[in-house]
């Protein structure tokens, strides 16, 4: 009887993916990062057979201003840039690329930047451990992504290579994931094999699409503009903190530029 139920389950999964219907996974994201808890909270992953869309449901949808403070001669008003799209990450397995929106250097004037990257190469090690997560058989694996080591549990019975954020590449849906440094975790909440949510799996649209080189030039131009004013604030001449976001040491444009500039001098 158990074998019959299992075979029926696999058949239902195959029918769902064969019809290109959209499935939905909900995660609880926990972060301990320099930019605070803006990426923490409820997140969802929508997927078909070859595409997926990961979204931060609890990310602020609209711009907001917080308290005021004075640092030296500077009068600072805290600001959080909202995104009605929820900082999406879009995967396309056929094209072997992902498109995502970043909150890095966002401010009231500059729109979110939308970047395209090749799918990250994650060298997963699959281990012998097994356990049930909400009744789903899960397999243990480890791998490095974004300069962090991750422990994950994936479900071979849901035969897609997707997972939360940019984690992917295993022979089954990633249900749980956590970084060994304790900075990032994604905990499985629920799975709906055929969601009724009105969702289109497509790249983000609300933002400025740029290449990595265009973003680098923008940041360096901003650096040089600050330096020309002679503010003497060292914080403008360095990269964001290593734990600024989920990918450790993600944006190193300034240090790379300063290193090259120093070499030329």
C-alpha positions in Angstrom: 0.0 0.0 0.0 2.8 2.4 0.9 4.5 1.7 -2.5 1.2 2.4 -4.3 0.8 5.7 -2.5 4.3 6.7 -3.3 3.9 5.8 -7.0 0.6 7.8 -7.2 2.5 10.8 -5.6 5.2 10.6 -8.3 2.6 10.4 -11.0 0.8 13.5 -9.7 4.1 15.4 -9.6 4.9 14.3 -13.2 1.5 15.4 -14.4 1.9 18.8 -12.7 5.2 19.5 -14.3 4.2 18.0 -17.6 1.4 20.6 -17.8 3.8 23.4 -16.8 1.6 24.4 -13.9 3.1 26.6 -11.2 4.1 25.2 -7.8 4.8 27.3 -4.7 7.1 26.8 -1.7 7.0 29.0 1.3 10.1 29.6 3.5 10.9 31.5 6.6 14.1 33.4 6.0 16.3 34.4 9.0 19.3 36.7 8.6 21.9 38.3 10.8 23.4 40.7 8.3 24.9 44.2 8.4 22.0 45.7 6.5 19.6 44.5 9.2 16.5 42.3 8.8 15.3 43.6 5.5 15.7 40.2 3.8 14.3 38.2 6.7 10.7 37.1 7.0 8.3 35.1 4.8 9.6 34.3 1.3 8.1 32.3 -1.5 9.5 30.3 -4.5 7.3 29.8 -7.5 8.5 27.4 -10.1 7.6 25.4 -13.2 9.8 22.8 -14.9 12.5 25.2 -16.2 11.9 28.6 -14.5 11.5 29.9 -11.0 10.8 33.2 -9.2 11.9 33.8 -5.6 10.3 36.7 -3.7 10.6 38.4 -0.3 7.0 38.7 0.8 7.8 40.7 4.0 10.1 43.2 2.3 8.7 46.7 2.6 6.6 47.5 -0.5 6.9 51.3 -0.3 9.6 53.8 0.6 9.7 54.9 4.2 11.6 57.3 6.3 12.7 56.7 9.9 14.3 58.8 12.6 16.8 61.5 12.4 20.3 61.6 13.8 23.4 63.8 13.7 26.8 62.4 13.0 29.5 65.1 13.1 28.3 67.8 10.8 26.0 65.5 9.0 22.2 65.5 9.5 21.1 61.9 8.6 17.5 60.8 8.0 17.2 57.0 7.9 15.5 55.6 4.7 14.3 52.2 3.6 13.6 51.8 -0.1 10.5 49.7 -0.7 9.9 47.3 -3.6 6.5 46.1 -4.6 8.0 43.2 -6.4 9.7 41.9 -3.3 13.4 41.9 -4.5 12.8 39.0 -6.9 15.3 36.4 -8.2 14.4 34.9 -11.5 15.9 31.6 -12.8 15.9 30.3 -16.4 17.5 26.9 -16.6 17.3 26.7 -20.4 19.2 30.0 -20.8 21.5 29.1 -17.9 21.1 32.5 -16.3 19.4 34.4 -13.5 18.1 37.9 -13.2 17.7 39.6 -9.8 17.1 42.9 -8.2 19.6 44.3 -5.6 19.0 46.7 -2.7 22.7 47.7 -2.8 23.2 51.5 -2.9 19.5 52.0 -3.3 18.3 55.5 -2.2 15.3 57.8 -2.8 16.6 59.0 -6.2 18.4 55.9 -7.6 16.1 53.0 -8.6 16.8 49.4 -7.8 19.4 47.9 -10.1 18.5 44.7 -12.0 21.4 42.4 -12.8 21.8 39.3 -14.9 24.3 36.6 -14.0 25.2 33.0 -15.1 23.8 30.4 -12.9 26.2 30.0 -9.9 28.3 26.9 -9.9 27.8 25.1 -6.6 29.8 22.0 -5.9 27.3 20.0 -3.8 28.3 17.1 -1.7 25.4 14.7 -1.1 25.5 12.7 2.1 23.8 9.6 3.5 21.6 11.3 6.1 17.9 11.3 5.5 15.0 12.8 7.4 11.3 13.7 7.0 10.4 17.4 6.6 6.6 17.9 6.8 6.1 14.4 5.5 8.6 14.8 2.6 11.7 12.6 2.4 14.7 14.9 2.5 18.4 14.2 1.7 21.3 16.0 3.3 23.9 17.9 1.2 26.6 20.6 1.7 28.0 23.2 -0.6 29.6 26.6 -0.9 27.7 29.6 -2.3 28.4 33.3 -2.0 31.5 32.7 0.2 29.4 30.8 2.8 29.2 27.1 3.4 25.6 25.7 3.5 23.9 22.7 4.9 20.7 21.9 3.0 18.0 19.3 2.8 16.5 18.6 -0.6 13.6 16.4 -1.7 14.3 14.1 -4.7 10.6 13.3 -4.9 10.0 16.9 -6.2 12.3 16.6 -9.2 13.3 20.2 -9.8 16.7 21.9 -9.2 15.4 25.0 -7.5 15.7 26.4 -4.0 15.5 29.6 -2.0 17.3 32.7 -3.2 20.1 31.6 -5.6 20.6 28.1 -4.1 20.0 25.5 -6.8 21.6 22.5 -8.7 20.5 19.5 -6.6 18.4 16.6 -7.9 15.4 17.8 -6.0 13.8 20.8 -4.5 15.8 22.4 -1.6 13.5 22.4 1.5 15.8 23.7 4.2 19.1 25.6 4.0 21.4 27.3 6.5 24.9 28.8 6.4 27.4 27.4 8.8 28.3 30.9 10.0 24.8 31.3 11.3 24.1 34.4 9.1 21.5 33.0 6.8 18.8 30.3 7.0 15.8 29.3 5.0 13.3 27.0 6.8 10.6 25.1 4.9 7.0 26.1 5.8 4.8 24.6 3.1 4.5 23.4 -0.4 1.6 23.7 -2.9 2.1 21.6 -6.0 -0.4 23.7 -8.0 -0.9 27.2 -6.6 -3.9 29.4 -7.3 -1.8 32.5 -6.8 -2.0 34.9 -9.7 1.7 34.9 -10.5 3.7 35.2 -13.7 7.1 33.6 -13.5 9.1 36.4 -15.2 12.2 38.6 -14.6 11.8 41.7 -12.4 10.7 44.8 -14.3 10.6 47.8 -11.8 14.2 49.0 -11.8 17.2 49.9 -13.9 18.6 47.0 -15.8 22.4 47.3 -15.9 25.4 45.1 -16.5 28.0 44.4 -13.8 30.4 46.7 -15.7 27.8 49.5 -15.8 27.1 49.1 -12.1 30.9 49.2 -11.4 31.3 52.4 -13.3 28.4 54.0 -11.5 29.8 53.2 -8.1 33.3 54.4 -9.1 31.9 57.6 -10.5 30.0 58.1 -7.2 33.3 57.5 -5.3 35.2 60.0 -7.3 32.5 62.6 -6.9 32.6 62.2 -3.1 36.4 62.4 -3.1 36.4 65.5 -5.2 34.3 67.2 -2.5 37.1 66.5 0.0 34.7 65.2 2.6 37.5 63.0 4.1 35.0 60.3 5.1 36.8 57.0 4.8 33.5 55.1 4.7 33.0 56.3 1.2 36.3 54.7 0.0 35.7 51.1 1.0 33.4 48.2 0.0 30.3 47.5 2.1 30.9 45.2 5.1 31.5 41.5 4.2 28.2 40.5 5.7 26.2 43.3 4.1 23.9 40.8 2.3 23.3 37.1 1.7 26.3 36.7 -0.5 29.4 37.5 1.5 31.8 40.1 0.0 29.3 40.5 -2.9 30.2 44.0 -4.0 34.0 44.7 -4.1 34.1 47.3 -6.8 35.7 50.0 -4.7 38.5 47.9 -3.3 39.3 46.5 -6.7 39.4 50.0 -8.2 41.6 51.3 -5.4 44.0 48.4 -5.8 44.3 49.0 -9.5 44.6 52.8 -9.0 47.3 52.2 -6.4 49.2 49.9 -8.8 49.1 52.5 -11.5 50.6 55.1 -9.2 
